[in-house]
Amino acid sequence: MATSTPQANRPKILVTGANGLLGQKLVAQLVERGGFEVVATGRGPSRLTGTGFSYQSMDITDPAEVERVIGQLLPDTIIHSAAMTNVDQCELHQEDCVEINIKATGYLVKAAERVNAHLVFVSTDFVFSGNEGPYDEEDEAEPANFYGQTKLAAEELVKSAKTSWAIARTVLVYGIANDLSRSNIILWVKGSLEAGKTIQVVDDQWRTPTLAEDLALGCILIAEQKATGIYHVSGADFLTPYEMAIQTAEYFGLNKELIKRTDSASFIQPAKRPLKTGFIIDKARKQLGYEPKTFRTGIGILAKQIILARS
């Protein structure tokens, strides 16, 4: 178990889902910035590397365990990044999705209320229909699939909390982290084109893809400033997956001719995808000082991380 020596006067921050992509980025950046005593939590043993934090196993779907751990640790801030995010799995396994995305959030809300912790909840662009994107924080939510419905229900629980709260919504997070097999559009395009495979990529969906490090920073800025309310925290580039694939091929010098345009109707998937989401991030820029990387810069950051991971 990685541990740190608590320092006087440092507020304590607890991260759920610390073994995941966003969780790993949050812990690493929090340790680097040094403003908090950092407690990472997740289901089962730690997959985190490095030092400067402590790790505590916590199953967020077990209300007694959530109450016990939060009650013992007494965090000043909780960043709730744990979730069931595979959209098709949420559609196919709705009970599990409700348990993890809604009920567990409710347990954390109650625990945060008991210790008077500032709760930062990570949500999604899929709370919107995708008919009129890009969206700002004032736009009306209308989920297009079950995953979006559960995240919107969890948002409502957070908004009713009797403690200070913030919601950080995000879009199409990409990145790589330790001991994770999760892919993303950059890795998929790079791997496919290097293998000489022709790929079909949709050009009728629009997103503002978000580098995991940028999302982590947005959440930390909220925590550091004890900001409250809803913030849209994503990349700034409004792109189709086809455009993302082309930029990836160009960056790595791969054959763009292997990338074929298609539309969403060509894919049969359990969960409906909203066509046009993406975010207007003016509020986060002005109030938090948030400034995301361009998508091309994000590709470069991943390229360096891929090299480091192989060395």
Buried (B, 14 or more C-beta within 10 A) or exposed (E): EBEBEEEEEBBBBBBBBBBBBBBBBBBBBBBEEEEBBBBBBBBEEBBBEEEBBBBBEBBBBBBEBBBEBBEEBEBBBBBBBBBBBBBBBBBEBBEEBBBBBBBBBBBBBBBBBBBEBBBBBBBBBBBBBBEEBBBEBEBEBBBBBBBBBBBBBBBEBBEEBEBBBBBBBBBBBBBBBEEEEBEBBBBBBBEBBEEEEEBEBBBBBBBBBBBBBBBBBBBBBBBBEEBBEBBBBBBBBBBBBBBBBBBBBEBBEBEEEBBEBBEBEEEEEEBBBBBBBBBBBEBBBEBBEBEBBEBEBBBEBBBEBBEEEEE
